[in-house]
Amino acid sequence: MTENNGKTAVVIVAAGSGSRYGSELPKQFCLLEGEPVVVHAIRRFHQSVPFAQIIVVVAADRKEFWENLSRENNIDYTQTAIGGKTRWESVRNALEMIDDSTETLLIHDGARPLVESEVIYRLLDAIKGGAEGALPVMPMVDSLRKLTEKGSMAVDRSLYQAVQTPQAFSAALLKSAYRLPYSPVMTDDASVMENAGHMKMALVDGSEKTLKITRPIDMEAASFYLRTSD
């Protein structure tokens, strides 16, 4: 277990509309076994790194809603940042609230409720060991095909890994990377770092429980994991 020294910050991005989920309420705020999805994630980070600064990013029109929800769920140890038009802008807004003394940043999707302490500790250990960034990954289990001008072709799935969150980074390097102009290739925080020339990314074992709530069936799977966990 990695002990937190108070120099870690967590950014949980919960500003999306969740339109693919098919609910009027964004998926990160829907109830999972009696608590909002994002609250599960927040509690798990607070338990794993109890002295970390936790910033929750929400859409501007959801700020009052979130503040009421956090009070109802006794989440009194977080700060709120306002999201932007893109995920990149949302994370950048949160980074402005982080003190320069922070050493390590964890960036997480609010729609992934079941992050495990073991995954968090592996990420923090990788940064402590000298990596510029650390990503939890899972092996690909489906066959993959690459689209071509003539159709498609099979590719070796052993050459690919599925990336999850949270992703961990040197705080100074990530904040510097986010000062560069936006590019469409920046699909996650690791790609922001790589765009800035920081290529020393460690891959650690992720978890099948760190699923992302995208469809109602994902909520059913998350509920199953919660009901059957020790």
BAMILO-623984 format. One line per field, with one value per residue (C-alpha): x, y, z; residue number from 1; residue in three letters. Coordinates in nm, 2 decimals. Layout:
<recs>
east [X, ...] .
north [Y, ...] .
up [Z, ...] .
k [NUM, ...] .
r [ALA, ...] .
</recs>
This chain:
<recs>
east [0.00, 0.13, 0.08, -0.04, 0.17, -0.08, 0.08, -0.18, -0.48, -0.77, -0.98, -1.31, -1.47, -1.85, -1.95, -2.07, -2.43, -2.44, -2.67, -2.59, -2.72, -3.08, -3.17, -3.28, -3.03, -2.66, -2.54, -2.28, -2.57, -2.80, -2.84, -2.63, -2.74, -2.89, -2.61, -2.52, -2.25, -2.00, -2.04, -1.92, -1.61, -1.55, -1.58, -1.34, -1.07, -1.13, -1.08, -0.77, -0.59, -0.77, -0.56, -0.58, -0.75, -1.05, -1.20, -1.53, -1.59, -1.95, -2.13, -2.22, -2.59, -2.54, -2.34, -2.63, -2.77, -2.43, -2.38, -2.72, -2.64, -2.31, -2.47, -2.74, -2.46, -2.23, -1.96, -1.81, -1.45, -1.45, -1.42, -1.62, -1.48, -1.69, -1.66, -1.60, -1.72, -1.48, -1.32, -0.99, -1.13, -1.29, -0.97, -0.78, -1.03, -0.98, -0.60, -0.62, -0.74, -0.44, -0.16, 0.20, 0.31, 0.10, 0.33, 0.09, -0.24, -0.50, -0.76, -1.08, -1.41, -1.70, -1.89, -1.65, -1.78, -1.59, -1.22, -1.02, -0.76, -0.51, -0.53, -0.48, -0.18, -0.02, -0.06, 0.09, 0.38, 0.46, 0.48, 0.69, 0.92, 0.99, 0.72, 0.58, 0.24, 0.07, -0.23, -0.44, -0.50, -0.68, -0.60, -0.83, -1.06, -1.24, -1.10, -1.00, -1.02, -0.85, -1.06, -0.89, -0.98, -1.06, -1.26, -1.09, -0.82, -0.75, -0.49, -0.31, -0.50, -0.20, -0.04, -0.32, -0.45, -0.78, -0.71, -0.91, -0.91, -0.79, -0.47, -0.18, 0.08, 0.35, 0.15, 0.40, 0.43, 0.05, -0.02, 0.25, 0.10, -0.24, -0.10, -0.04, -0.32, -0.59, -0.55, -0.81, -0.56, -0.61, -0.87, -0.75, -0.49, -0.21, -0.25, -0.22, 0.10, 0.24, 0.14, 0.37, 0.66, 0.62, 0.63, 0.74, 0.41, 0.39, 0.12, -0.03, -0.29, -0.64, -0.96, -1.27, -1.46, -1.34, -1.62, -1.76, -2.13, -2.24, -2.55, -2.81, -2.65, -2.33, -2.53, -2.66, -2.30, -2.18, -2.47, -2.38, -2.02, -2.13, -2.38, -2.12, -1.81, -1.67] .
north [0.00, 0.35, 0.60, 0.94, 1.24, 1.51, 1.60, 1.41, 1.56, 1.39, 1.54, 1.36, 1.47, 1.46, 1.74, 1.52, 1.51, 1.13, 1.14, 0.78, 0.64, 0.74, 0.92, 1.28, 1.28, 1.24, 0.89, 1.00, 1.13, 0.83, 0.60, 0.29, 0.08, 0.39, 0.64, 0.85, 0.69, 0.97, 0.95, 0.59, 0.70, 0.99, 0.77, 0.52, 0.79, 0.94, 0.60, 0.52, 0.86, 1.03, 1.34, 1.41, 1.72, 1.60, 1.83, 1.73, 1.89, 1.96, 2.15, 2.51, 2.44, 2.15, 2.33, 2.40, 2.05, 1.90, 2.11, 2.00, 1.63, 1.64, 1.77, 1.50, 1.24, 1.39, 1.47, 1.77, 1.71, 1.80, 2.11, 2.20, 2.31, 2.42, 2.21, 2.34, 2.25, 1.96, 1.72, 1.89, 2.22, 2.07, 1.92, 2.24, 2.43, 2.19, 2.21, 2.59, 2.50, 2.28, 2.42, 2.41, 2.20, 1.91, 1.63, 1.37, 1.41, 1.14, 1.21, 1.00, 0.97, 1.03, 0.75, 0.49, 0.42, 0.11, 0.22, -0.01, 0.09, -0.16, 0.01, 0.35, 0.23, 0.08, 0.41, 0.61, 0.37, 0.40, 0.78, 0.75, 0.51, 0.78, 0.75, 1.07, 0.91, 0.58, 0.42, 0.12, -0.11, -0.43, -0.68, -0.68, -0.98, -0.92, -0.96, -0.63, -0.50, -0.19, 0.01, 0.07, 0.24, -0.10, -0.23, -0.37, -0.60, -0.81, -0.69, -0.86, -0.78, -0.87, -0.54, -0.34, -0.26, -0.10, 0.21, 0.29, 0.56, 0.69, 0.80, 0.93, 1.20, 1.42, 1.72, 1.97, 1.80, 1.76, 2.12, 2.24, 2.01, 2.16, 2.51, 2.41, 2.47, 2.20, 1.94, 1.68, 1.40, 1.48, 1.22, 1.16, 1.30, 1.07, 1.20, 1.55, 1.46, 1.28, 1.59, 1.78, 1.54, 1.34, 0.98, 0.79, 0.63, 0.32, 0.06, -0.11, -0.37, -0.23, -0.41, -0.55, -0.37, -0.03, -0.03, 0.29, 0.34, 0.41, 0.20, 0.06, -0.28, -0.13, -0.01, -0.37, -0.50, -0.24, -0.33, -0.70, -0.62, -0.42, -0.68, -0.96, -0.79, -0.88] .
up [0.00, -0.09, 0.19, 0.08, 0.20, 0.13, -0.21, -0.42, -0.59, -0.76, -1.04, -1.11, -1.43, -1.41, -1.65, -1.94, -2.05, -2.07, -2.37, -2.48, -2.15, -2.24, -1.92, -1.85, -1.56, -1.66, -1.59, -1.33, -1.11, -1.16, -0.85, -0.82, -0.52, -0.35, -0.42, -0.72, -0.95, -0.90, -0.52, -0.52, -0.70, -0.46, -0.15, -0.29, -0.36, -0.01, 0.15, -0.06, -0.04, 0.26, 0.26, -0.12, -0.26, -0.45, -0.72, -0.89, -1.23, -1.32, -1.59, -1.51, -1.51, -1.27, -1.01, -0.77, -0.83, -0.74, -0.43, -0.30, -0.39, -0.22, 0.10, 0.09, 0.06, 0.31, 0.06, 0.24, 0.16, -0.22, -0.42, -0.73, -1.07, -1.36, -1.68, -2.03, -2.38, -2.40, -2.15, -2.21, -2.11, -1.80, -1.68, -1.75, -1.54, -1.25, -1.27, -1.20, -0.85, -0.77, -0.57, -0.71, -0.41, -0.54, -0.67, -0.82, -1.00, -1.05, -1.33, -1.32, -1.51, -1.29, -1.47, -1.34, -0.99, -0.88, -0.88, -0.65, -0.40, -0.55, -0.89, -0.73, -0.53, -0.84, -1.03, -0.74, -0.71, -1.08, -1.05, -0.73, -0.93, -1.19, -1.46, -1.60, -1.63, -1.54, -1.70, -1.59, -1.88, -1.96, -2.24, -2.54, -2.55, -2.88, -3.22, -3.38, -3.74, -3.88, -4.13, -4.46, -4.79, -4.93, -4.63, -4.33, -4.21, -3.90, -3.66, -3.37, -3.06, -2.84, -2.96, -2.80, -2.45, -2.34, -2.12, -1.81, -1.55, -1.32, -1.49, -1.28, -1.37, -1.24, -1.14, -1.27, -1.61, -1.66, -1.56, -1.81, -2.08, -2.04, -2.11, -2.47, -2.73, -2.77, -3.04, -3.16, -3.08, -2.71, -2.63, -2.27, -2.03, -2.15, -2.50, -2.37, -2.20, -2.51, -2.73, -2.50, -2.55, -2.23, -2.34, -2.03, -1.96, -1.73, -1.78, -1.47, -1.43, -1.44, -1.32, -1.49, -1.21, -1.33, -1.59, -1.74, -1.71, -2.07, -2.11, -1.86, -1.88, -1.74, -1.44, -1.39, -1.40, -1.15, -0.92, -0.94, -0.85, -0.55, -0.43, -0.45, -0.32, 0.02] .
k [1, 2, 3, 4, 5, 6, 7, 8, 9, 10, 11, 12, 13, 14, 15, 16, 17, 18, 19, 20, 21, 22, 23, 24, 25, 26, 27, 28, 29, 30, 31, 32, 33, 34, 35, 36, 37, 38, 39, 40, 41, 42, 43, 44, 45, 46, 47, 48, 49, 50, 51, 52, 53, 54, 55, 56, 57, 58, 59, 60, 61, 62, 63, 64, 65, 66, 67, 68, 69, 70, 71, 72, 73, 74, 75, 76, 77, 78, 79, 80, 81, 82, 83, 84, 85, 86, 87, 88, 89, 90, 91, 92, 93, 94, 95, 96, 97, 98, 99, 100, 101, 102, 103, 104, 105, 106, 107, 108, 109, 110, 111, 112, 113, 114, 115, 116, 117, 118, 119, 120, 121, 122, 123, 124, 125, 126, 127, 128, 129, 130, 131, 132, 133, 134, 135, 136, 137, 138, 139, 140, 141, 142, 143, 144, 145, 146, 147, 148, 149, 150, 151, 152, 153, 154, 155, 156, 157, 158, 159, 160, 161, 162, 163, 164, 165, 166, 167, 168, 169, 170, 171, 172, 173, 174, 175, 176, 177, 178, 179, 180, 181, 182, 183, 184, 185, 186, 187, 188, 189, 190, 191, 192, 193, 194, 195, 196, 197, 198, 199, 200, 201, 202, 203, 204, 205, 206, 207, 208, 209, 210, 211, 212, 213, 214, 215, 216, 217, 218, 219, 220, 221, 222, 223, 224, 225, 226, 227, 228, 229, 230] .
r [MET, THR, GLU, ASN, ASN, GLY, LYS, THR, ALA, VAL, VAL, ILE, VAL, ALA, ALA, GLY, SER, GLY, SER, ARG, TYR, GLY, SER, GLU, LEU, PRO, LYS, GLN, PHE, CYS, LEU, LEU, GLU, GLY, GLU, PRO, VAL, VAL, VAL, HIS, ALA, ILE, ARG, ARG, PHE, HIS, GLN, SER, VAL, PRO, PHE, ALA, GLN, ILE, ILE, VAL, VAL, VAL, ALA, ALA, ASP, ARG, LYS, GLU, PHE, TRP, GLU, ASN, LEU, SER, ARG, GLU, ASN, ASN, ILE, ASP, TYR, THR, GLN, THR, ALA, ILE, GLY, GLY, LYS, THR, ARG, TRP, GLU, SER, VAL, ARG, ASN, ALA, LEU, GLU, MET, ILE, ASP, ASP, SER, THR, GLU, THR, LEU, LEU, ILE, HIS, ASP, GLY, ALA, ARG, PRO, LEU, VAL, GLU, SER, GLU, VAL, ILE, TYR, ARG, LEU, LEU, ASP, ALA, ILE, LYS, GLY, GLY, ALA, GLU, GLY, ALA, LEU, PRO, VAL, MET, PRO, MET, VAL, ASP, SER, LEU, ARG, LYS, LEU, THR, GLU, LYS, GLY, SER, MET, ALA, VAL, ASP, ARG, SER, LEU, TYR, GLN, ALA, VAL, GLN, THR, PRO, GLN, ALA, PHE, SER, ALA, ALA, LEU, LEU, LYS, SER, ALA, TYR, ARG, LEU, PRO, TYR, SER, PRO, VAL, MET, THR, ASP, ASP, ALA, SER, VAL, MET, GLU, ASN, ALA, GLY, HIS, MET, LYS, MET, ALA, LEU, VAL, ASP, GLY, SER, GLU, LYS, THR, LEU, LYS, ILE, THR, ARG, PRO, ILE, ASP, MET, GLU, ALA, ALA, SER, PHE, TYR, LEU, ARG, THR, SER, ASP] .
</recs>
